[in-house]
Structure formats: structure tokens, C-alpha cells
């Protein structure tokens, strides 16, 4: 049972519910709830749960980055490092592992953001990835996490990943051919943060636990919110705003764009 006192914020998948506001009527299974970091505003905190759950489950439950691969076990490539999931993925890797993090970003401002999040090396996803990964002489990464545009990068991923490596993705390519991974015996991992709650899995409470761990990491100053912009109120006018949707769908935004208030 999660214990909260009056006035505490509730931290869960993609939102914050606070007593005394219109959002207090959200009904959420206690197993997927964690406490809001006390050091963050509601908007800053709201940017974290959905992306943090996605990143945490991919890294530690799917790719099992704490279980070394036979080759390339000390390096991971994060494709789409400047987005919401990529931004928190890099921070969790730096806070909780000793892996060398290579992340992709294409523009000077997103490359700077990825470095701020903790990436050791930054490469341009608008250019072929394999030659850029080879350039730092780090060796083939044992882990690759693709957050976006997987279909564009598949040939490079197949080429650059280490034999017996682990590959994970979260986007929704219409069609992908995974057969080329067979030669290297690469394992394939999908992440869907709603799987546990949709199917009522026996380990649903793991989400509440990880959210509390994320809150503790934030309060300790080891990771930070990925919120980079509060784009307006939660209303029809804002939701219809072309600019916000264009920024999100373009894949060129940094971190998370947040809506706040009613």
C-alpha cells in the first residue's frame, strides 16, 4: 500500500495528481503510483513518469544492461537521445551503470542537450551511424536502444551491434525485417510501458517501486526533469495548437513539452 499524506503529489504514468485540484479525481491503481519528487514543480514532475518507466523497463528489464553481453558489454548506443525517453535513458545510465553512452542528435542545440544529460559521445543520426560508432574506436556496442525512426537505421544497427548483443525499440515501424540479426544472434526486445497494467501482470508493483527510485534520484540531484517547455494550459485551444504538435512529431524537440493547468 502506498502511503501519502494530505498535500502530497502522486507520481504516475504521464501525470501528477494533487489533492485539492481538478486532477485529484484520477483513479489510479496503487501498484503503479510513486511519490512526486519534492524538489520539482508539478510541471517538471509530470514530464518524468511515462518516459522514466519506458526507459527503466527497457534498460533493466528488457535489455538487462546490468547483465553483461559477451562482447561490447561496456557500451550502449541510444538512438534519439534528445527526446523525452532518450533524455532520461541517458541520465539513468549515468546514474546507475558504468556503461559508456553513445547517443544520437543532429542539431547543435540537441547535441548540447544530450551532452548535458550525460552522453559520453554524440553522433549525428542524419548520417550513417555505423561509421560514426567506429570512429571513437570504442568497439561494437553490446546494447542498442532505438527510440525513434528505427526503420531508417536498421541496416546500420545490424552492422554496428556486437555479436550476441541486445537490441530494443519502442517506436512503431510499419514493417521491419529482423532476419539480418540472426547471423549475430542478436536478441530483440520491445518495450511498452502499459503492458503490466493492461494485463494485470503479477509484477505490476515494479512500476511503483521504480517511480519511487526515480523520485529519490531526482531529490539526490543525480537526475533531473526532462521538461524543457510548458506550452500552455490543458485545454482544447492548446491541444489544437499546430506548433506544439509539429514540434513533437518532427522529432526535433528537446526533452518533454508539458501542458499545465486548466
C-alpha positions in Angstrom: 0.0 0.0 0.0 1.4 3.4 -1.0 1.2 5.8 1.9 0.7 9.5 1.2 -0.3 12.4 3.5 -2.6 15.2 2.6 -1.0 17.6 0.1 1.4 15.0 -1.3 1.6 14.8 -5.1 1.0 11.4 -6.7 3.5 10.4 -9.4 2.3 8.1 -12.1 2.3 7.3 -15.8 2.5 10.7 -17.5 0.7 12.9 -15.0 0.6 14.4 -11.5 -2.5 14.2 -9.3 -2.6 16.6 -6.4 -5.3 16.8 -3.7 -7.3 20.0 -3.9 -7.1 20.4 -7.7 -9.3 19.2 -10.5 -6.8 16.3 -11.1 -7.5 14.8 -7.7 -10.3 12.7 -9.2 -7.9 10.5 -11.1 -8.3 6.8 -10.1 -5.0 5.0 -10.3 -4.0 1.5 -9.2 -1.8 2.0 -6.1 0.8 -0.5 -7.6 1.7 1.9 -10.4 1.9 5.0 -8.3 5.0 6.6 -6.7 5.6 9.8 -4.8 6.3 13.1 -6.6 9.8 14.4 -6.0 9.6 17.2 -3.5 12.2 19.2 -5.3 10.2 19.5 -8.6 7.2 21.6 -9.6 4.1 19.8 -10.8 5.0 20.6 -14.4 8.6 19.4 -14.0 7.5 16.2 -12.3 4.8 15.5 -14.9 7.4 15.2 -17.6 9.1 12.2 -15.9 6.8 9.2 -15.2 5.9 8.0 -18.7 9.4 8.4 -20.1 11.1 7.1 -16.9 9.1 3.9 -16.8 9.7 3.3 -20.5 13.5 3.9 -20.1 13.8 2.0 -16.9 11.9 -1.1 -18.1 13.9 -1.2 -21.4 17.3 -0.8 -19.7 16.9 -3.0 -16.7 14.0 -5.4 -17.5 14.4 -5.9 -21.3 18.0 -5.2 -22.3 19.2 -6.2 -18.8 22.2 -3.8 -19.1 23.5 -5.0 -15.7 24.0 -8.5 -17.2 27.0 -8.1 -19.5 26.9 -9.3 -23.1 29.9 -11.4 -24.3 31.2 -8.5 -26.4 30.6 -4.8 -26.2 29.2 -5.0 -22.7 30.6 -1.6 -21.6 28.9 0.4 -24.4 25.4 1.3 -25.3 24.0 3.3 -28.3 20.9 5.4 -27.7 19.2 6.4 -30.9 17.1 9.6 -30.5 19.0 10.8 -27.4 17.5 14.3 -27.2 13.8 13.2 -27.0 11.9 12.6 -23.8 12.7 8.9 -23.5 16.3 9.4 -24.7 17.0 12.2 -22.3 16.0 10.2 -19.2 17.6 7.0 -20.6 21.0 8.7 -20.7 20.6 10.1 -17.2 19.6 6.7 -15.8 22.6 5.0 -17.5 25.0 7.5 -16.0 23.4 7.4 -12.5 23.0 3.6 -12.2 25.6 2.0 -14.6 29.2 2.3 -15.7 28.3 1.9 -19.4 29.8 4.3 -22.0 26.9 6.1 -23.5 26.8 7.0 -27.2 23.7 9.0 -28.1 22.4 10.4 -31.4 21.3 14.0 -32.0 21.5 16.1 -35.2 21.4 19.8 -34.3 23.9 21.8 -32.2 21.2 22.6 -29.6 20.1 18.9 -29.3 23.7 17.7 -29.3 24.4 20.1 -26.4 21.3 18.9 -24.6 22.4 15.2 -24.9 25.8 16.1 -23.5 24.1 17.9 -20.6 22.2 14.7 -19.9 25.5 12.8 -19.7 26.3 11.2 -23.0 30.0 10.4 -23.4 29.8 10.6 -27.2 27.3 12.2 -29.6 26.8 11.2 -33.2 24.5 12.5 -35.9 21.5 10.3 -36.8 21.1 12.1 -40.1 24.3 10.5 -41.2 25.2 6.7 -41.4 25.6 5.5 -37.8 28.0 2.6 -38.2 31.0 4.6 -39.4 30.4 7.2 -36.6 30.3 4.5 -33.9 33.6 3.0 -35.3 35.3 6.4 -35.3 35.7 6.8 -31.5 37.4 3.3 -31.5 35.0 2.1 -28.8 34.2 -1.2 -30.4 30.8 -2.5 -31.3 28.2 -1.7 -28.6 26.6 -4.7 -26.8 23.4 -2.8 -26.4 21.4 -0.6 -28.8 18.2 1.2 -27.8 16.2 2.8 -30.6 13.6 5.3 -29.5 12.6 6.6 -33.0 13.0 6.2 -36.7 14.1 2.6 -36.3 13.2 1.7 -39.9 15.7 4.3 -41.1 18.6 3.0 -39.1 18.0 -0.8 -39.3 20.9 -1.6 -41.7 23.3 0.5 -39.5 22.1 -1.2 -36.3 22.7 -4.6 -37.8 26.1 -3.6 -38.9 27.3 -1.9 -35.7 25.9 -4.0 -32.9 28.2 -6.6 -31.3 27.6 -10.3 -31.9 25.2 -11.7 -29.2 24.2 -8.1 -28.4 20.7 -6.9 -27.4 18.6 -4.6 -29.4 15.5 -2.8 -28.1 12.9 -0.4 -29.7 9.8 1.5 -28.7 8.5 3.1 -31.9 6.1 1.6 -34.3 7.6 0.8 -37.7 5.1 -0.4 -40.2 7.4 -3.0 -41.5 10.8 -4.3 -40.4 12.9 -7.2 -41.4 14.7 -8.6 -38.3 16.2 -11.6 -40.1 19.6 -9.9 -40.5 20.0 -10.1 -36.7 20.1 -13.9 -36.9 23.8 -14.1 -38.1 24.9 -12.2 -35.0 22.4 -14.0 -32.7 21.1 -10.6 -31.5 18.1 -10.6 -29.2 15.2 -8.3 -29.9 13.3 -6.5 -27.2 10.1 -4.4 -27.3 9.1 -2.1 -24.5 5.5 -1.0 -23.8 5.1 0.8 -20.5 1.4 -0.1 -20.3 1.8 -3.8 -20.7 2.0 -4.5 -16.9 -1.2 -2.5 -16.2 -3.1 -3.6 -19.3 -2.7 -7.3 -18.5 -2.6 -7.0 -14.7 0.8 -8.9 -14.6 2.0 -10.2 -11.2 4.8 -7.7 -11.2 2.7 -4.6 -11.7 4.1 -3.2 -8.4 7.5 -2.9 -10.0 6.3 0.3 -11.7 5.5 1.9 -8.3 8.9 0.9 -7.0 10.8 2.3 -9.9 8.9 5.6 -9.7 9.9 5.9 -6.1 13.5 5.2 -7.0 13.3 7.9 -9.8 12.0 10.3 -7.2 14.9 9.5 -4.9 17.4 10.0 -7.7 15.9 13.4 -8.5 16.0 14.5 -4.9 19.6 13.4 -4.6 20.5 15.5 -7.6 21.6 12.5 -9.6 19.0 13.0 -12.4 16.8 15.9 -13.4 13.4 16.5 -15.0 13.4 16.4 -18.8 10.8 19.1 -19.1 12.1 21.9 -21.4 8.9 23.8 -22.2 5.5 24.5 -20.6 3.5 25.1 -23.8 0.3 26.3 -22.1 -2.9 25.2 -20.3 -4.6 21.8 -20.7 -7.4 23.0 -22.9 -8.8 22.5 -26.4 -7.1 25.6 -27.8 -3.7 24.4 -26.7 -4.2 20.8 -27.8 -5.2 22.1 -31.3 -2.1 24.3 -31.5 -0.3 23.3 -34.6 3.1 24.4 -33.4 3.1 22.0 -30.4 2.1 19.0 -32.5 4.6 19.9 -35.2 7.4 20.1 -32.8 6.6 16.8 -31.2 6.0 15.0 -34.5 9.1 16.4 -36.2 11.4 14.6 -33.8 13.4 17.8 -33.3 12.3 18.8 -29.8 14.5 18.5 -26.7 13.2 16.6 -23.7 9.5 16.8 -22.9 6.9 19.5 -23.7 4.4 19.9 -20.8 0.9 21.3 -20.5 -0.1 22.7 -17.1 -3.3 23.9 -15.5 -7.0 24.0 -16.6 
